[in-house]
Amino acid sequence: MPYSEILGHTEIIANLRNMVDSDRIPHALLFTEKPGCGALPLALATLEYMFSKGKNQKISKLVHPDIHFTFPINTSTTIGGDKRGELEQFYPAWRELVLGNPYFSETDLYKAFGIENKLGTISVAEANSIIRKLSLSSYEGGAKVMLIMFPERMTLETANKLLKNLEEPQSGTYYFLISHNPQKIITTILSRCRIIEVPPIKQEIIGKELARLKHMEPQEATFWAKCSGGSMGRALELIAREEEQNENYTAFVSILSKSLEKDLTALIELWEQIASYGKERQKGICIEGGEILRKLYMTSLGLDEISYAGVKEATQLKDLSGRIKQDFYRKGYGYLNNAIECIERNVNPKFIFCDLCNRIFYNI
């Protein structure tokens, strides 16, 4: 992906280009962003410019022998059988995902790897792989680069193992890191990186790209661009959800509906089902629930224009909002945030979702 194909970020591109031209590329670059704002495309475009000052088929296809990739993995339903696979076994799925949508989220990555019911990590095994690969001579005689996706998923042991390499890499060796949660990266790693904050993409740029990519009318593309919050990844996700409402949306709307109907038996079946899911799916339902509550609250106030609800969901949300107590929305956000905290603290999921559903049932 050359710089010419990047959506927006002209100032960042100019700075990155200048770093390469002046041979002042930091040994460790950390791109931070909200999911889908373009950090990975910027990193890949910079690699193309570093290695060839333009289009490079090996880099475009993610097969350059001197550019390596690391990302969170876990045992997978499709890769490696019952055991945690080797990092290289995930490369085909990684390439397919990046080439199809370089604005993907962490959840998208896990879905592509068949580990959506688990939390991915970058373990010591991956750290050893990084050190081993970068210790070898450059295949083409130039720079060597390790691109680490979601370094916040490094275990503490992994991060400590890589500290020396990040601080004093071999000449011509570079680390590119891309994070959606930099606050979760240990400070000793952060202090060794030049940080580039990637802001949201301008709405008009996303709108034009959606119109081109999805063959949309300008008005429809503009609507989704407004909903995106400056994230191309988010816009594509919302469009996909409109085309086929995702399971997380359905799960939380079902919780609200059964609570309003006072169908306790059905509600118990729902929370027991959700408790059987993996952590990332459970968090996804809670995060989606917060977004649904926001849309419902805006709809209840008659602010449909800024609810950013898709055409298909607007009618359903209109019906729900008319039956929900006005003071429930603030409480609901609190219940969901508490559930997310408990999931991250490894509280028994049966307790978490029994409590969440009970609170919604009695307060909605």
N, C-alpha and C positions, 0 to 999 in steps of 0.2 A: 504494500500500500504506500504509494508516494505521497508527499505532503500535499500535492494538488488534489487528492481525493479526501482529505480530512475535512470534516464539517466544522467550519469556524476556527476559533483559536489561532487567529493570524499572528497575534503578538507572541504567543508561546512558540509557535513554529519559527518565527524570526529569531527568537532567542536560542532555540535548539540548533537551528541552522548555523548561527554564528558560533556556537560552541564547537561544532564539528569543523567549520571552516578555519577557525583559529586554533584548532588542536587543543582545546581546553575543556574536553569532556570530563566531568567528574568521574571518579572511579566507581561511585555508587549514586545512581539517580533514583529517587523515590517519587513516583507520580501518585498523587492522592486525588480522589474524586468521589462524588456520589455515584452509585452504579449507573453505567450507561452514558456517561458524559464525554467519553472519548479518550481516556488515558491509554488504553491498549493500542488504538490506532495511532496515537501520537508516538508511542514507543516503537511500534513496528516501522512507522515512516522514518523515524530517526535512525533506526538500524539500516534501512535501505540507503539512506543518505550517507551514513558512515562508511558503508562497505562499497558503495558504487556511485554515490552522488546522483542516484536516479533509480529507475525501475530495475529490479533484480529478481529474476524468476525464482531463484533458490529461496530468497527471503520471502517473496510473495507467496510461495507454496509452503513456507515454514519448514524447509528441508536443508537450510544452509548448514554445513558441517561444523562451523565455528560459532553458531548461535544455538544455545541450549535453553530448555524451558523446564521450570519446576512449578508445581501447583499442588494444592491439597488433594490427597487421595484417601481412600479407605477400602475395605473389602467391598467388592462390587458384585452385582447380580449378573453382569455381562463380561467382566474382565478379571482374569486371575483365579476364577473358581472360588473355592471356600476360603482361600488365603488372600491376604493383602497383596495385590500384584506389584510387580516392579514398575517403576515410573514409566519406563519406555513402553510398557504394554498399553499405557493410556494415550500415547502420542497420536495414533490414528484418530481416536475420538476427539482429542484436543484440536487437531488440525481441522477436522470437519466442523467443529463448533466455531472456531475463530474465523475460518474462511466463510462460513455461512452468516455469522453475525458477530463482528468484533466488539459490539456494545453489550455483550452478555453480562448477566449478573452471576453471583456466586451460586445461587440456586440453579441457574441454567447449567452451570458447570457440573454440578452434582447430578443433575438429570442426564446429561450427556454421558457421564461415567457410570450410570446405574448405581449411584450411592445416595440417592435423594432421601433415603430414610436414615442416613447417618451424617455425622459431622466430619468433614474432611480435615486432615492435618498434614503438616509437613514435618515428617519425623526425622530422627537421627539417620535413618537409612537414606533418606533423600539428601540430607546434609552431606553424608559421605559420598553420595553420587555427585553432588555439586563439586566438592573438593577434588574428587578424582578426575572429573571431566576437565576442570579448569587447570589441572596440573599438567595436562598433556600439551604438546606443542600444537600451535595453530595449524590446522589442516591446509589452509590456503596461504599461510605465511603472514597474516595480518592480525587484526584484533580478535579476541575471544570474548563472548558475551553470555552471561547467564541472566535470563529474564525470569523473575520469580513473581508468580501471580498470587495475590493474597498472602503476603508475608505475615500478616496478623495471625495466621493459622500455624505458624511455627510453634512447636513445643519449646519450653524454656531451654531444654537441653540442646535442641537444634539451633536456636538463636545463639546460645553461648558458643557452640562449636564453630559457627560461621563468623563470629566477631573478628577474629584475627585476619581472616581472608578478606572481609569487608574493609577493614582498616588498612591493611597493607597487601593489596592484591599484587600479583605479578604484573610486570610491565605489559601494557597492551590488553589487560584483562578488565572487564567492566561488568558491573551489576546494574540491571534495570529492575526495579521493584514497582509493583502496582497494587495499591491498597484502597479498599473501600472503608476501612476502619483503622486509620493510622493510630488512633488513641490506644489501640490494643497491642501495638508493637512496643516491645521493651525499649526504654530510652537509650540504652547503649547502642542499639541498632539504628534508631532515629538519628542519633548524634553523628553517625558515620556517613549519612546520606545528604546529598543536595536535594531538597524537597521542592517539587514543582506541583503547585495546587492547580488542578484542572477545573475551571468553573463550569457551570451549566452552559449548554449551547443555546444561542439565541433562538427564540421561538420561530422567527421567520425563516431561519436556515433549516430547522427541523421540518417546518411545513413544506418547504420546497422539495426537500429530499423525500418526504413521505409521498408527496404528489407524484414524484418521479418513480420511486421504488414500488409503490403500491397502486399506481395508476388511479389515483384518487382525484376527485374534483377539488379545486383549491379550498372551497369552504369546509369540506370534510377534513382535509389535511390540516387546515388551520385549527380546527376544533381539537384534534388529537395533539397538535403541537402545544396548544395551551394547557392540555391535561398533563403533558409530559414533565413539567417542572424543569425543562432544560436537559432532559435525558433522552437521547435517541433510543436507548435500550428500553426505557419505561414506555415510550410511545409505541414501540413495536409490541411490547408485552400487552398494553391496553388494547391494541387493535386485535391481537390474537385472542384476547379474553372476550372481546365483543363478538368475534366470529364463533368462538366456542368457550362459553363461560367456564373458567377454571374450577377445579375441585375445591380449592381453598375458599373461593367466593361462595360456592354452593353450600359448603359445610357451615360457614358462619351465618349465612342467611337462614339456613335451616334451624340453627340454634335460636335465632331471634323469632322465627315463625312459630316454632314449637313452644317457646316460652310465652308468646302472646296468646297462643291457643290453650295454654295451661295443660299441654299434653306431656306430663311428667314421664310417662313410660317411654315415649319416643325420645325425649331429651336424654334419659339415662342411656338408651341405646347409642345415641350420638356421641356422648362424652366417652363412653367405653370404646367406641370405634376410634375416635381421635386419639385416645390414650395409647392405642396400639401402634400408632404411626411413629416414625423416627423424629428426632428432635427438630431437624430443619423443617420438616413438614408441619410440625406442631407450631413452631415459631411463625412459619409462613401463614398459618390460619389466623394467628393472633394479629400479625401485622396487617393482613388483609382485613381483619375485623375492624381495626382502627380506621382504615381507609373507608370502609363501608359506613361506619358511624359518622365520619366527617361528611360524607355525601348525604346521609340521611338528615343530619342536622341542618345542612345548607338547604335541603329540600323542604324541611319543616318550616324554615324561615321564609320560604318563597323565593330563595336565591338559587333557582334551578340553573341559572347561567354559569354560576361559579361552583356548582356541585361537581361539574365535569363528569357526570354520569353518561355512559353511552346510551345510544338510542334504545337498545333492548332492555337495559336495566333500569332506565328512568321510570317506567311504568310500575315496575315491581317495588322500587324504592319509594315511590310516591304513596303507594298503598301502605307500606310498612310505617313510613314516617307519620302518617295520620293516626296510628294506633299506639305510638310510643310516647311515654311521658317525657315532657321537655327536660326535666332534671336528670333523666337517665343518661344522657350523652356524656356528661362530665364523669359520672360514676363509671360508665362503661369503659371509658378510656383508662381509668384507674385500674379496673379489673384486668384489662388486657395487658397493661404494662406490668402489673404484678405477676401475671401468668408467665410473661416472657422472662422476667427476672428469675422466677422459680425454675423454669426450663433450663436456663443457663447455669443454675446452681445444682442441677441434677436431682431436683425434688421428684418423688414418685409421680409420674404423669397422671395416674388415676386420681391422686389427691388434687392435682392442679386443675384438671378439667371437670372433676366433680364440683369443686369449689366455684370455678368460673361459671359453670352452667347454673348452679344453684343461685348465685348472686344475680345473674341475669334474670332468671325465672322469677325471683321475688321482687325485683326492683324495676323491671321494664314497664 
